[in-house]
Amino acid sequence: MAAQPPHPELRHHLTKPIRVKLNKDRIVDGLLVGYDHFMNLSLRKVQITAPGIPTMAADSCIIRGATILSFEGVNN
């Protein structure tokens, strides 16, 4: 039986602002409030930027891990 991949270690980013870069040149900024071993992310106080679409704001969103290209902590 194949070994499970390691869980993402994101505990030190919880409740802190992050920027997530997604496929199709989309960017999501928000506070990380949860994640799972597939790297699905749950964010609050979100701003979503995508080419050709005005910036959108939302109270919360869930990002599927398969769409994530990168993420970084944001210092405010």
VMD Tcl script that builds the backbone (N, CA, C; Angstrom):
set m [mol new atoms 228]
animate dup $m
set s [atomselect $m all]
$s set {name element resname resid chain x y z} {
  {N N MET 1 A 0.837 -1.177 0.000}
  {CA C MET 1 A 0.000 0.000 0.000}
  {C C MET 1 A 0.884 1.243 0.000}
  {N N ALA 2 A 0.553 2.224 -0.853}
  {CA C ALA 2 A 1.359 3.440 -0.982}
  {C C ALA 2 A 1.220 4.322 0.254}
  {N N ALA 3 A 2.278 5.012 0.578}
  {CA C ALA 3 A 2.259 5.926 1.725}
  {C C ALA 3 A 1.446 7.172 1.385}
  {N N GLN 4 A 0.762 7.699 2.388}
  {CA C GLN 4 A -0.004 8.925 2.218}
  {C C GLN 4 A 0.958 10.111 2.095}
  {N N PRO 5 A 0.622 11.108 1.260}
  {CA C PRO 5 A 1.469 12.298 1.205}
  {C C PRO 5 A 1.372 13.057 2.530}
  {N N PRO 6 A 2.405 13.812 2.882}
  {CA C PRO 6 A 2.370 14.545 4.146}
  {C C PRO 6 A 1.292 15.618 4.132}
  {N N HIS 7 A 0.739 15.890 5.302}
  {CA C HIS 7 A -0.266 16.953 5.425}
  {C C HIS 7 A 0.420 18.305 5.291}
  {N N PRO 8 A -0.268 19.280 4.663}
  {CA C PRO 8 A 0.348 20.613 4.590}
  {C C PRO 8 A 0.486 21.189 6.006}
  {N N GLU 9 A 1.565 21.851 6.273}
  {CA C GLU 9 A 1.812 22.433 7.583}
  {C C GLU 9 A 1.509 23.929 7.522}
  {N N LEU 10 A 0.264 24.269 7.767}
  {CA C LEU 10 A -0.189 25.653 7.641}
  {C C LEU 10 A -0.630 26.245 8.975}
  {N N ARG 11 A -0.400 25.537 10.075}
  {CA C ARG 11 A -0.877 26.020 11.378}
  {C C ARG 11 A -0.389 27.423 11.700}
  {N N HIS 12 A 0.862 27.717 11.367}
  {CA C HIS 12 A 1.396 29.038 11.715}
  {C C HIS 12 A 0.796 30.159 10.860}
  {N N HIS 13 A 0.045 29.824 9.798}
  {CA C HIS 13 A -0.640 30.826 8.979}
  {C C HIS 13 A -2.099 31.030 9.392}
  {N N LEU 14 A -2.629 30.193 10.278}
  {CA C LEU 14 A -4.034 30.326 10.680}
  {C C LEU 14 A -4.289 31.693 11.301}
  {N N THR 15 A -5.429 32.273 10.941}
  {CA C THR 15 A -5.905 33.599 11.387}
  {C C THR 15 A -4.984 34.731 10.939}
  {N N LYS 16 A -4.135 34.484 9.950}
  {CA C LYS 16 A -3.274 35.531 9.401}
  {C C LYS 16 A -3.636 35.748 7.934}
  {N N PRO 17 A -3.388 36.964 7.430}
  {CA C PRO 17 A -3.699 37.224 6.019}
  {C C PRO 17 A -2.751 36.484 5.084}
  {N N ILE 18 A -3.324 35.926 4.017}
  {CA C ILE 18 A -2.526 35.255 2.993}
  {C C ILE 18 A -3.011 35.689 1.607}
  {N N ARG 19 A -2.159 35.493 0.625}
  {CA C ARG 19 A -2.509 35.711 -0.782}
  {C C ARG 19 A -2.335 34.373 -1.485}
  {N N VAL 20 A -3.399 33.949 -2.168}
  {CA C VAL 20 A -3.385 32.668 -2.870}
  {C C VAL 20 A -3.471 32.937 -4.371}
  {N N LYS 21 A -2.517 32.418 -5.114}
  {CA C LYS 21 A -2.541 32.544 -6.575}
  {C C LYS 21 A -3.119 31.258 -7.136}
  {N N LEU 22 A -4.145 31.421 -7.970}
  {CA C LEU 22 A -4.863 30.294 -8.547}
  {C C LEU 22 A -4.614 30.214 -10.048}
  {N N ASN 23 A -5.043 29.104 -10.631}
  {CA C ASN 23 A -4.946 28.989 -12.084}
  {C C ASN 23 A -5.821 30.068 -12.739}
  {N N LYS 24 A -5.616 30.312 -13.999}
  {CA C LYS 24 A -6.312 31.346 -14.774}
  {C C LYS 24 A -6.050 32.749 -14.243}
  {N N ASP 25 A -4.876 32.969 -13.660}
  {CA C ASP 25 A -4.423 34.290 -13.189}
  {C C ASP 25 A -5.333 34.928 -12.138}
  {N N ARG 26 A -5.983 34.115 -11.338}
  {CA C ARG 26 A -6.833 34.640 -10.269}
  {C C ARG 26 A -6.022 34.756 -8.979}
  {N N ILE 27 A -6.348 35.775 -8.172}
  {CA C ILE 27 A -5.683 36.000 -6.887}
  {C C ILE 27 A -6.750 36.202 -5.825}
  {N N VAL 28 A -6.581 35.523 -4.690}
  {CA C VAL 28 A -7.518 35.643 -3.574}
  {C C VAL 28 A -6.726 36.064 -2.343}
  {N N ASP 29 A -7.159 37.162 -1.715}
  {CA C ASP 29 A -6.563 37.643 -0.472}
  {C C ASP 29 A -7.576 37.462 0.644}
  {N N GLY 30 A -7.132 36.973 1.805}
  {CA C GLY 30 A -8.042 36.807 2.931}
  {C C GLY 30 A -7.344 36.210 4.137}
  {N N LEU 31 A -8.106 36.015 5.221}
  {CA C LEU 31 A -7.589 35.419 6.445}
  {C C LEU 31 A -7.799 33.914 6.393}
  {N N LEU 32 A -6.748 33.153 6.582}
  {CA C LEU 32 A -6.849 31.696 6.582}
  {C C LEU 32 A -7.485 31.235 7.886}
  {N N VAL 33 A -8.611 30.534 7.786}
  {CA C VAL 33 A -9.285 30.034 8.993}
  {C C VAL 33 A -9.340 28.518 9.049}
  {N N GLY 34 A -8.974 27.831 7.976}
  {CA C GLY 34 A -8.969 26.372 8.001}
  {C C GLY 34 A -8.367 25.785 6.742}
  {N N TYR 35 A -7.962 24.510 6.847}
  {CA C TYR 35 A -7.395 23.787 5.721}
  {C C TYR 35 A -7.516 22.295 6.001}
  {N N ASP 36 A -7.324 21.481 4.966}
  {CA C ASP 36 A -7.329 20.029 5.162}
  {C C ASP 36 A -6.128 19.415 4.448}
  {N N HIS 37 A -6.021 18.096 4.480}
  {CA C HIS 37 A -4.836 17.448 3.917}
  {C C HIS 37 A -4.786 17.482 2.389}
  {N N PHE 38 A -5.872 17.892 1.716}
  {CA C PHE 38 A -5.853 18.088 0.268}
  {C C PHE 38 A -5.451 19.527 -0.084}
  {N N MET 39 A -5.160 20.326 0.934}
  {CA C MET 39 A -4.830 21.741 0.843}
  {C C MET 39 A -6.010 22.575 0.368}
  {N N ASN 40 A -7.241 22.094 0.611}
  {CA C ASN 40 A -8.399 22.943 0.443}
  {C C ASN 40 A -8.321 23.987 1.544}
  {N N LEU 41 A -8.552 25.252 1.200}
  {CA C LEU 41 A -8.406 26.338 2.155}
  {C C LEU 41 A -9.741 27.005 2.413}
  {N N SER 42 A -9.954 27.425 3.644}
  {CA C SER 42 A -11.124 28.206 4.025}
  {C C SER 42 A -10.635 29.581 4.440}
  {N N LEU 43 A -11.187 30.628 3.802}
  {CA C LEU 43 A -10.756 31.996 4.090}
  {C C LEU 43 A -11.937 32.871 4.473}
  {N N ARG 44 A -11.667 33.904 5.249}
  {CA C ARG 44 A -12.653 34.922 5.635}
  {C C ARG 44 A -12.148 36.282 5.163}
  {N N LYS 45 A -13.071 37.246 5.070}
  {CA C LYS 45 A -12.755 38.625 4.654}
  {C C LYS 45 A -11.943 38.605 3.357}
  {N N VAL 46 A -12.569 38.115 2.317}
  {CA C VAL 46 A -11.892 37.780 1.064}
  {C C VAL 46 A -12.050 38.872 0.013}
  {N N GLN 47 A -10.973 39.090 -0.756}
  {CA C GLN 47 A -11.023 39.889 -1.970}
  {C C GLN 47 A -10.505 39.018 -3.106}
  {N N ILE 48 A -11.290 38.968 -4.188}
  {CA C ILE 48 A -10.966 38.107 -5.321}
  {C C ILE 48 A -10.675 38.986 -6.529}
  {N N THR 49 A -9.521 38.768 -7.138}
  {CA C THR 49 A -9.113 39.520 -8.318}
  {C C THR 49 A -8.923 38.536 -9.468}
  {N N ALA 50 A -9.549 38.858 -10.597}
  {CA C ALA 50 A -9.412 38.027 -11.799}
  {C C ALA 50 A -9.361 38.951 -13.005}
  {N N PRO 51 A -8.614 38.565 -14.040}
  {CA C PRO 51 A -8.501 39.411 -15.230}
  {C C PRO 51 A -9.867 39.636 -15.894}
  {N N GLY 52 A -10.138 40.900 -16.240}
  {CA C GLY 52 A -11.366 41.226 -16.949}
  {C C GLY 52 A -12.607 41.301 -16.087}
  {N N ILE 53 A -12.462 41.128 -14.772}
  {CA C ILE 53 A -13.604 41.158 -13.851}
  {C C ILE 53 A -13.278 42.125 -12.724}
  {N N PRO 54 A -14.222 42.988 -12.333}
  {CA C PRO 54 A -13.938 43.884 -11.203}
  {C C PRO 54 A -13.634 43.082 -9.927}
  {N N THR 55 A -12.788 43.641 -9.064}
  {CA C THR 55 A -12.454 42.987 -7.803}
  {C C THR 55 A -13.720 42.756 -6.996}
  {N N MET 56 A -13.850 41.548 -6.442}
  {CA C MET 56 A -15.032 41.187 -5.665}
  {C C MET 56 A -14.640 40.981 -4.211}
  {N N ALA 57 A -15.551 41.268 -3.304}
  {CA C ALA 57 A -15.338 41.026 -1.880}
  {C C ALA 57 A -16.378 40.018 -1.403}
  {N N ALA 58 A -15.977 39.183 -0.434}
  {CA C ALA 58 A -16.889 38.186 0.131}
  {C C ALA 58 A -16.537 37.996 1.606}
  {N N ASP 59 A -17.519 37.565 2.382}
  {CA C ASP 59 A -17.276 37.290 3.792}
  {C C ASP 59 A -16.421 36.047 3.968}
  {N N SER 60 A -16.617 35.046 3.106}
  {CA C SER 60 A -15.842 33.813 3.215}
  {C C SER 60 A -15.819 33.093 1.878}
  {N N CYS 61 A -14.854 32.175 1.745}
  {CA C CYS 61 A -14.805 31.319 0.563}
  {C C CYS 61 A -13.971 30.088 0.878}
  {N N ILE 62 A -14.178 29.064 0.090}
  {CA C ILE 62 A -13.388 27.842 0.182}
  {C C ILE 62 A -12.696 27.653 -1.155}
  {N N ILE 63 A -11.395 27.399 -1.107}
  {CA C ILE 63 A -10.599 27.229 -2.321}
  {C C ILE 63 A -10.177 25.773 -2.423}
  {N N ARG 64 A -10.479 25.165 -3.538}
  {CA C ARG 64 A -10.090 23.773 -3.762}
  {C C ARG 64 A -8.579 23.703 -3.980}
  {N N GLY 65 A -7.939 22.798 -3.276}
  {CA C GLY 65 A -6.486 22.684 -3.322}
  {C C GLY 65 A -5.921 22.465 -4.708}
  {N N ALA 66 A -6.647 21.785 -5.584}
  {CA C ALA 66 A -6.152 21.490 -6.932}
  {C C ALA 66 A -6.005 22.741 -7.795}
  {N N THR 67 A -6.653 23.845 -7.422}
  {CA C THR 67 A -6.564 25.072 -8.211}
  {C C THR 67 A -5.442 26.003 -7.760}
  {N N ILE 68 A -4.781 25.675 -6.647}
  {CA C ILE 68 A -3.773 26.553 -6.058}
  {C C ILE 68 A -2.435 26.369 -6.765}
  {N N LEU 69 A -1.854 27.489 -7.198}
  {CA C LEU 69 A -0.508 27.483 -7.763}
  {C C LEU 69 A 0.507 27.818 -6.684}
  {N N SER 70 A 0.202 28.828 -5.839}
  {CA C SER 70 A 1.094 29.208 -4.749}
  {C C SER 70 A 0.306 30.032 -3.737}
  {N N PHE 71 A 0.904 30.190 -2.563}
  {CA C PHE 71 A 0.339 31.112 -1.590}
  {C C PHE 71 A 1.475 31.701 -0.774}
  {N N GLU 72 A 1.195 32.870 -0.186}
  {CA C GLU 72 A 2.206 33.553 0.612}
  {C C GLU 72 A 1.534 34.309 1.738}
  {N N GLY 73 A 2.242 34.458 2.823}
  {CA C GLY 73 A 1.770 35.277 3.923}
  {C C GLY 73 A 1.876 36.733 3.537}
  {N N VAL 74 A 0.914 37.549 3.969}
  {CA C VAL 74 A 0.893 38.970 3.647}
  {C C VAL 74 A 1.026 39.745 4.942}
  {N N ASN 75 A 2.013 40.631 5.018}
  {CA C ASN 75 A 2.186 41.475 6.198}
  {C C ASN 75 A 1.397 42.759 6.020}
  {N N ASN 76 A 0.579 43.071 7.012}
  {CA C ASN 76 A -0.196 44.327 6.967}
  {C C ASN 76 A 0.342 45.289 7.977}
}
mol reanalyze $m
mol bondsrecalc $m
mol representation Tube
mol addrep $m
